[in-house]
Protein backbone atom coordinates (compact mmCIF):
# COMPACT_ATOMS: atom_id res chain seq x y z
CA UNK A 1 0.00 0.00 0.00
CA UNK A 2 1.04 3.52 -0.71
CA UNK A 3 1.59 5.70 2.26
CA UNK A 4 -1.22 8.12 3.08
CA UNK A 5 -0.77 11.56 1.50
CA UNK A 6 -1.58 14.68 3.48
CA UNK A 7 -4.80 16.39 2.43
CA UNK A 8 -4.38 19.45 0.20
CA UNK A 9 -4.96 22.67 1.98
CA UNK A 10 -6.54 25.72 0.38
CA UNK A 11 -4.12 28.62 0.29
CA UNK A 12 -4.85 31.12 3.00
CA UNK A 13 -6.10 34.55 1.89
CA UNK A 14 -3.44 37.19 2.17
CA UNK A 15 -3.93 39.62 4.98
CA UNK A 16 -4.03 43.22 3.71
CA UNK A 17 -1.05 45.12 4.73
CA UNK A 18 -1.57 47.80 7.31
CA UNK A 19 0.00 51.12 6.41
CA UNK A 20 2.77 51.97 8.74
CA UNK A 21 1.77 54.29 11.57
CA UNK A 22 -1.93 53.38 11.46
CA UNK A 23 -3.87 51.09 13.73
CA UNK A 24 -5.71 48.18 12.21
CA UNK A 25 -9.44 48.56 12.04
CA UNK A 26 -11.11 46.01 14.28
CA UNK A 27 -13.60 43.77 12.50
CA UNK A 28 -17.25 44.60 12.98
CA UNK A 29 -19.01 42.44 15.44
CA UNK A 30 -22.04 40.51 14.39
CA UNK A 31 -25.20 42.53 14.74
CA UNK A 32 -23.46 45.89 14.82
CA UNK A 33 -23.43 48.27 11.84
CA UNK A 34 -20.12 48.80 10.20
CA UNK A 35 -18.52 52.14 10.69
CA UNK A 36 -18.46 54.24 7.54
CA UNK A 37 -15.59 56.61 7.17
CA UNK A 38 -16.40 60.04 5.69
CA UNK A 39 -13.75 61.36 3.39
CA UNK A 40 -12.08 64.49 4.56
CA UNK A 41 -12.69 67.54 2.38
CA UNK A 42 -9.87 68.36 0.08
CA UNK A 43 -7.95 71.53 0.49
CA UNK A 44 -9.71 74.60 -0.91
CA UNK A 45 -13.22 73.16 -0.50
CA UNK A 46 -15.35 74.42 2.41
CA UNK A 47 -16.58 71.90 4.83
CA UNK A 48 -20.33 71.25 4.75
CA UNK A 49 -22.02 71.72 8.06
CA UNK A 50 -24.80 69.26 8.80
CA UNK A 51 -28.30 70.74 8.76
CA UNK A 52 -27.40 73.71 6.51
CA UNK A 53 -28.37 73.67 2.80
CA UNK A 54 -25.52 73.84 0.34
CA UNK A 55 -25.20 76.88 -1.92
CA UNK A 56 -27.70 79.11 -0.06
CA UNK A 57 -26.29 82.46 1.03
CA UNK A 58 -26.82 83.78 4.46
CA UNK A 59 -30.00 85.77 5.08
CA UNK A 60 -28.03 88.82 6.12
CA UNK A 61 -26.22 89.03 2.76
CA UNK A 62 -29.51 88.70 0.83
CA UNK A 63 -30.94 91.56 2.82
CA UNK A 64 -27.92 93.76 2.18
CA UNK A 65 -28.14 93.21 -1.57
CA UNK A 66 -31.93 93.66 -1.93
CA UNK A 67 -32.68 96.50 0.47
CA UNK A 68 -31.87 100.00 -0.78
CA UNK A 69 -32.27 103.14 1.24
CA UNK A 70 -34.47 106.03 0.00
CA UNK A 71 -31.30 108.09 -0.40
CA UNK A 72 -29.83 105.57 -2.86
CA UNK A 73 -33.06 105.50 -4.86
CA UNK A 74 -33.19 109.31 -4.98
CA UNK A 75 -29.61 109.47 -6.26
CA UNK A 76 -30.36 106.92 -8.99
CA UNK A 77 -33.44 108.87 -10.07
CA UNK A 78 -31.46 112.11 -10.14
CA UNK A 79 -28.82 110.54 -12.37
CA UNK A 80 -31.57 109.62 -14.86
CA UNK A 81 -33.31 113.00 -14.78
CA UNK A 82 -30.28 115.24 -15.26
CA UNK A 83 -29.63 114.26 -18.93
CA UNK A 84 -33.34 114.65 -19.76
CA UNK A 85 -33.45 118.16 -18.29
CA UNK A 86 -30.31 119.14 -20.21
CA UNK A 87 -31.76 117.85 -23.49
CA UNK A 88 -35.02 119.78 -22.95
CA UNK A 89 -33.12 122.96 -22.16
CA UNK A 90 -31.02 122.58 -25.32
CA UNK A 91 -34.13 121.86 -27.42
CA UNK A 92 -35.97 124.91 -26.16
CA UNK A 93 -33.09 127.34 -25.83
CA UNK A 94 -31.07 126.63 -28.97
CA UNK A 95 -33.44 124.84 -31.34
CA UNK A 96 -36.57 126.88 -30.56
CA UNK A 97 -38.62 123.81 -29.66
CA UNK A 98 -41.52 125.83 -28.24
CA UNK A 99 -41.78 128.18 -31.21
CA UNK A 100 -44.51 127.44 -33.81
CA UNK A 101 -43.65 127.00 -37.46
CA UNK A 102 -44.73 130.22 -39.18
CA UNK A 103 -45.40 130.82 -42.88
CA UNK A 104 -45.58 133.82 -45.16
CA UNK A 105 -49.18 134.37 -46.33
CA UNK A 106 -48.12 136.60 -49.26
CA UNK A 107 -48.00 133.83 -51.94
CA UNK A 108 -51.54 132.64 -51.11
CA UNK A 109 -52.85 136.23 -51.09
CA UNK A 110 -51.27 136.96 -54.47
CA UNK A 111 -52.71 133.77 -55.93
CA UNK A 112 -56.21 134.70 -54.71
CA UNK A 113 -55.95 138.23 -56.10
CA UNK A 114 -54.71 136.89 -59.45
CA UNK A 115 -57.75 134.58 -59.68
CA UNK A 116 -60.05 137.60 -59.17
CA UNK A 117 -62.83 135.34 -57.92
CA UNK A 118 -63.84 137.63 -55.03
CA UNK A 119 -62.49 140.68 -53.17
CA UNK A 120 -59.46 139.64 -51.12
CA UNK A 121 -58.75 141.22 -47.73
CA UNK A 122 -55.47 140.93 -45.86
CA UNK A 123 -55.74 141.31 -42.08
CA UNK A 124 -53.93 144.44 -40.95
CA UNK A 125 -52.94 145.86 -37.60
CA UNK A 126 -52.20 142.56 -35.89
CA UNK A 127 -49.16 142.55 -33.63
CA UNK A 128 -46.10 140.34 -33.80
CA UNK A 129 -47.66 138.07 -31.19
CA UNK A 130 -50.10 136.84 -33.86
CA UNK A 131 -48.32 133.99 -35.69
CA UNK A 132 -49.38 132.95 -39.19
CA UNK A 133 -49.16 129.14 -39.22
CA UNK A 134 -50.79 128.29 -42.58
CA UNK A 135 -52.08 130.00 -45.71
CA UNK A 136 -53.59 128.50 -48.87
CA UNK A 137 -55.80 129.35 -51.81
CA UNK A 138 -57.60 126.59 -53.69
CA UNK A 139 -60.56 125.92 -55.90
CA UNK A 140 -63.36 123.95 -54.29
CA UNK A 141 -66.75 122.73 -55.45
CA UNK A 142 -68.91 125.75 -56.21
CA UNK A 143 -66.11 128.34 -56.09
CA UNK A 144 -62.76 128.98 -54.41
CA UNK A 145 -61.51 129.77 -50.91
CA UNK A 146 -58.62 131.61 -49.27
CA UNK A 147 -57.68 130.30 -45.83
CA UNK A 148 -55.20 131.89 -43.39
CA UNK A 149 -54.59 130.28 -39.99
CA UNK A 150 -53.18 132.00 -36.89
CA UNK A 151 -51.85 131.21 -33.47
CA UNK A 152 -53.24 133.88 -31.18
CA UNK A 153 -51.30 135.69 -28.43
CA UNK A 154 -52.96 133.37 -25.91
CA UNK A 155 -51.72 130.34 -27.84
CA UNK A 156 -55.07 129.35 -29.34
CA UNK A 157 -56.07 128.66 -32.93
CA UNK A 158 -58.08 130.91 -35.25
CA UNK A 159 -58.45 131.23 -39.01
CA UNK A 160 -59.98 133.51 -41.63
CA UNK A 161 -61.85 131.94 -44.54
CA UNK A 162 -62.78 134.13 -47.54
CA UNK A 163 -64.82 132.40 -50.23
CA UNK A 164 -67.32 132.89 -53.03
CA UNK A 165 -68.98 129.52 -52.34
CA UNK A 166 -72.70 130.09 -51.60
CA UNK A 167 -73.24 130.50 -47.84
CA UNK A 168 -75.76 127.67 -47.66
CA UNK A 169 -72.99 125.32 -48.71
CA UNK A 170 -69.98 127.06 -47.18
CA UNK A 171 -71.27 127.42 -43.62
CA UNK A 172 -72.17 123.73 -43.07
CA UNK A 173 -68.82 122.73 -44.57
CA UNK A 174 -66.81 125.06 -42.31
CA UNK A 175 -68.92 125.04 -39.15
CA UNK A 176 -70.48 121.56 -39.50
CA UNK A 177 -74.13 120.85 -38.73
CA UNK A 178 -73.52 122.12 -35.18
CA UNK A 179 -73.11 125.68 -36.46
CA UNK A 180 -76.09 127.72 -35.37
CA UNK A 181 -76.57 131.54 -35.50
CA UNK A 182 -76.42 133.30 -32.14
CA UNK A 183 -77.29 136.84 -33.13
CA UNK A 184 -75.62 139.84 -34.77
CA UNK A 185 -72.68 141.90 -33.51
CA UNK A 186 -71.14 145.14 -34.80
CA UNK A 187 -67.45 145.18 -35.76
CA UNK A 188 -65.82 148.08 -37.61
CA UNK A 189 -69.17 149.45 -38.76
CA UNK A 190 -70.22 146.13 -40.28
CA UNK A 191 -72.78 143.63 -39.05
CA UNK A 192 -71.34 140.17 -38.33
CA UNK A 193 -73.27 137.09 -37.22
CA UNK A 194 -72.12 135.05 -34.21
CA UNK A 195 -72.21 131.26 -34.73
CA UNK A 196 -71.46 128.15 -32.77
CA UNK A 197 -69.13 125.69 -34.45
CA UNK A 198 -67.58 122.25 -33.98
CA UNK A 199 -66.63 121.26 -30.45
CA UNK A 200 -65.64 124.26 -28.34
CA UNK A 201 -65.13 126.55 -31.35
CA UNK A 202 -67.12 129.65 -32.16
CA UNK A 203 -67.31 131.80 -35.28
CA UNK A 204 -68.05 135.24 -36.65
CA UNK A 205 -69.59 135.37 -40.14
CA UNK A 206 -69.75 138.33 -42.52
CA UNK A 207 -72.18 137.91 -45.42
CA UNK A 208 -71.51 140.10 -48.47
CA UNK A 209 -72.98 139.92 -51.99
CA UNK A 210 -69.83 138.60 -53.66
CA UNK A 211 -68.07 136.80 -50.79
CA UNK A 212 -68.47 135.33 -47.33
CA UNK A 213 -65.90 135.86 -44.57
CA UNK A 214 -65.67 133.43 -41.63
CA UNK A 215 -63.47 133.93 -38.57
CA UNK A 216 -63.52 130.67 -36.60
CA UNK A 217 -61.47 128.89 -33.94
CA UNK A 218 -61.17 127.87 -30.31
CA UNK A 219 -59.77 131.28 -29.37
CA UNK A 220 -61.62 133.49 -26.94
CA UNK A 221 -64.30 135.80 -28.26
CA UNK A 222 -62.20 138.92 -27.75
CA UNK A 223 -59.43 137.46 -29.93
CA UNK A 224 -61.88 136.41 -32.63
CA UNK A 225 -63.36 139.91 -32.65
CA UNK A 226 -59.85 141.37 -32.87
CA UNK A 227 -59.09 139.20 -35.91
CA UNK A 228 -62.42 139.95 -37.58
CA UNK A 229 -61.91 143.67 -37.10
CA UNK A 230 -58.53 143.36 -38.87
CA UNK A 231 -60.25 142.21 -42.09
CA UNK A 232 -60.68 145.33 -44.23
C-alpha positions as CSV (number, residue, x, y, z in Angstrom):
1,X,0.0,0.0,0.0
2,X,1.0,3.5,-0.7
3,X,1.6,5.7,2.3
4,X,-1.2,8.1,3.1
5,X,-0.8,11.6,1.5
6,X,-1.6,14.7,3.5
7,X,-4.8,16.4,2.4
8,X,-4.4,19.4,0.2
9,X,-5.0,22.7,2.0
10,X,-6.5,25.7,0.4
11,X,-4.1,28.6,0.3
12,X,-4.9,31.1,3.0
13,X,-6.1,34.5,1.9
14,X,-3.4,37.2,2.2
15,X,-3.9,39.6,5.0
16,X,-4.0,43.2,3.7
17,X,-1.0,45.1,4.7
18,X,-1.6,47.8,7.3
19,X,0.0,51.1,6.4
20,X,2.8,52.0,8.7
21,X,1.8,54.3,11.6
22,X,-1.9,53.4,11.5
23,X,-3.9,51.1,13.7
24,X,-5.7,48.2,12.2
25,X,-9.4,48.6,12.0
26,X,-11.1,46.0,14.3
27,X,-13.6,43.8,12.5
28,X,-17.2,44.6,13.0
29,X,-19.0,42.4,15.4
30,X,-22.0,40.5,14.4
31,X,-25.2,42.5,14.7
32,X,-23.5,45.9,14.8
33,X,-23.4,48.3,11.8
34,X,-20.1,48.8,10.2
35,X,-18.5,52.1,10.7
36,X,-18.5,54.2,7.5
37,X,-15.6,56.6,7.2
38,X,-16.4,60.0,5.7
39,X,-13.7,61.4,3.4
40,X,-12.1,64.5,4.6
41,X,-12.7,67.5,2.4
42,X,-9.9,68.4,0.1
43,X,-8.0,71.5,0.5
44,X,-9.7,74.6,-0.9
45,X,-13.2,73.2,-0.5
46,X,-15.4,74.4,2.4
47,X,-16.6,71.9,4.8
48,X,-20.3,71.3,4.7
49,X,-22.0,71.7,8.1
50,X,-24.8,69.3,8.8
51,X,-28.3,70.7,8.8
52,X,-27.4,73.7,6.5
53,X,-28.4,73.7,2.8
54,X,-25.5,73.8,0.3
55,X,-25.2,76.9,-1.9
56,X,-27.7,79.1,-0.1
57,X,-26.3,82.5,1.0
58,X,-26.8,83.8,4.5
59,X,-30.0,85.8,5.1
60,X,-28.0,88.8,6.1
61,X,-26.2,89.0,2.8
62,X,-29.5,88.7,0.8
63,X,-30.9,91.6,2.8
64,X,-27.9,93.8,2.2
65,X,-28.1,93.2,-1.6
66,X,-31.9,93.7,-1.9
67,X,-32.7,96.5,0.5
68,X,-31.9,100.0,-0.8
69,X,-32.3,103.1,1.2
70,X,-34.5,106.0,0.0
71,X,-31.3,108.1,-0.4
72,X,-29.8,105.6,-2.9
73,X,-33.1,105.5,-4.9
74,X,-33.2,109.3,-5.0
75,X,-29.6,109.5,-6.3
76,X,-30.4,106.9,-9.0
77,X,-33.4,108.9,-10.1
78,X,-31.5,112.1,-10.1
79,X,-28.8,110.5,-12.4
80,X,-31.6,109.6,-14.9
81,X,-33.3,113.0,-14.8
82,X,-30.3,115.2,-15.3
83,X,-29.6,114.3,-18.9
84,X,-33.3,114.6,-19.8
85,X,-33.4,118.2,-18.3
86,X,-30.3,119.1,-20.2
87,X,-31.8,117.8,-23.5
88,X,-35.0,119.8,-23.0
89,X,-33.1,123.0,-22.2
90,X,-31.0,122.6,-25.3
91,X,-34.1,121.9,-27.4
92,X,-36.0,124.9,-26.2
93,X,-33.1,127.3,-25.8
94,X,-31.1,126.6,-29.0
95,X,-33.4,124.8,-31.3
96,X,-36.6,126.9,-30.6
97,X,-38.6,123.8,-29.7
98,X,-41.5,125.8,-28.2
99,X,-41.8,128.2,-31.2
100,X,-44.5,127.4,-33.8
101,X,-43.6,127.0,-37.5
102,X,-44.7,130.2,-39.2
103,X,-45.4,130.8,-42.9
104,X,-45.6,133.8,-45.2
105,X,-49.2,134.4,-46.3
106,X,-48.1,136.6,-49.3
107,X,-48.0,133.8,-51.9
108,X,-51.5,132.6,-51.1
109,X,-52.9,136.2,-51.1
110,X,-51.3,137.0,-54.5
111,X,-52.7,133.8,-55.9
112,X,-56.2,134.7,-54.7
113,X,-56.0,138.2,-56.1
114,X,-54.7,136.9,-59.4
115,X,-57.7,134.6,-59.7
116,X,-60.0,137.6,-59.2
117,X,-62.8,135.3,-57.9
118,X,-63.8,137.6,-55.0
119,X,-62.5,140.7,-53.2
120,X,-59.5,139.6,-51.1
121,X,-58.7,141.2,-47.7
122,X,-55.5,140.9,-45.9
123,X,-55.7,141.3,-42.1
124,X,-53.9,144.4,-40.9
125,X,-52.9,145.9,-37.6
126,X,-52.2,142.6,-35.9
127,X,-49.2,142.6,-33.6
128,X,-46.1,140.3,-33.8
129,X,-47.7,138.1,-31.2
130,X,-50.1,136.8,-33.9
131,X,-48.3,134.0,-35.7
132,X,-49.4,132.9,-39.2
133,X,-49.2,129.1,-39.2
134,X,-50.8,128.3,-42.6
135,X,-52.1,130.0,-45.7
136,X,-53.6,128.5,-48.9
137,X,-55.8,129.3,-51.8
138,X,-57.6,126.6,-53.7
139,X,-60.6,125.9,-55.9
140,X,-63.4,124.0,-54.3
141,X,-66.8,122.7,-55.5
142,X,-68.9,125.8,-56.2
143,X,-66.1,128.3,-56.1
144,X,-62.8,129.0,-54.4
145,X,-61.5,129.8,-50.9
146,X,-58.6,131.6,-49.3
147,X,-57.7,130.3,-45.8
148,X,-55.2,131.9,-43.4
149,X,-54.6,130.3,-40.0
150,X,-53.2,132.0,-36.9
151,X,-51.8,131.2,-33.5
152,X,-53.2,133.9,-31.2
153,X,-51.3,135.7,-28.4
154,X,-53.0,133.4,-25.9
155,X,-51.7,130.3,-27.8
156,X,-55.1,129.4,-29.3
157,X,-56.1,128.7,-32.9
158,X,-58.1,130.9,-35.2
159,X,-58.5,131.2,-39.0
160,X,-60.0,133.5,-41.6
161,X,-61.8,131.9,-44.5
162,X,-62.8,134.1,-47.5
163,X,-64.8,132.4,-50.2
164,X,-67.3,132.9,-53.0
165,X,-69.0,129.5,-52.3
166,X,-72.7,130.1,-51.6
167,X,-73.2,130.5,-47.8
168,X,-75.8,127.7,-47.7
169,X,-73.0,125.3,-48.7
170,X,-70.0,127.1,-47.2
171,X,-71.3,127.4,-43.6
172,X,-72.2,123.7,-43.1
173,X,-68.8,122.7,-44.6
174,X,-66.8,125.1,-42.3
175,X,-68.9,125.0,-39.1
176,X,-70.5,121.6,-39.5
177,X,-74.1,120.8,-38.7
178,X,-73.5,122.1,-35.2
179,X,-73.1,125.7,-36.5
180,X,-76.1,127.7,-35.4
181,X,-76.6,131.5,-35.5
182,X,-76.4,133.3,-32.1
183,X,-77.3,136.8,-33.1
184,X,-75.6,139.8,-34.8
185,X,-72.7,141.9,-33.5
186,X,-71.1,145.1,-34.8
187,X,-67.5,145.2,-35.8
188,X,-65.8,148.1,-37.6
189,X,-69.2,149.5,-38.8
190,X,-70.2,146.1,-40.3
191,X,-72.8,143.6,-39.0
192,X,-71.3,140.2,-38.3
193,X,-73.3,137.1,-37.2
194,X,-72.1,135.0,-34.2
195,X,-72.2,131.3,-34.7
196,X,-71.5,128.2,-32.8
197,X,-69.1,125.7,-34.4
198,X,-67.6,122.3,-34.0
199,X,-66.6,121.3,-30.4
200,X,-65.6,124.3,-28.3
201,X,-65.1,126.5,-31.3
202,X,-67.1,129.7,-32.2
203,X,-67.3,131.8,-35.3
204,X,-68.0,135.2,-36.7
205,X,-69.6,135.4,-40.1
206,X,-69.7,138.3,-42.5
207,X,-72.2,137.9,-45.4
208,X,-71.5,140.1,-48.5
209,X,-73.0,139.9,-52.0
210,X,-69.8,138.6,-53.7
211,X,-68.1,136.8,-50.8
212,X,-68.5,135.3,-47.3
213,X,-65.9,135.9,-44.6
214,X,-65.7,133.4,-41.6
215,X,-63.5,133.9,-38.6
216,X,-63.5,130.7,-36.6
217,X,-61.5,128.9,-33.9
218,X,-61.2,127.9,-30.3
219,X,-59.8,131.3,-29.4
220,X,-61.6,133.5,-26.9
221,X,-64.3,135.8,-28.3
222,X,-62.2,138.9,-27.7
223,X,-59.4,137.5,-29.9
224,X,-61.9,136.4,-32.6
225,X,-63.4,139.9,-32.6
226,X,-59.9,141.4,-32.9
227,X,-59.1,139.2,-35.9
228,X,-62.4,139.9,-37.6
229,X,-61.9,143.7,-37.1
230,X,-58.5,143.4,-38.9
231,X,-60.3,142.2,-42.1
232,X,-60.7,145.3,-44.2
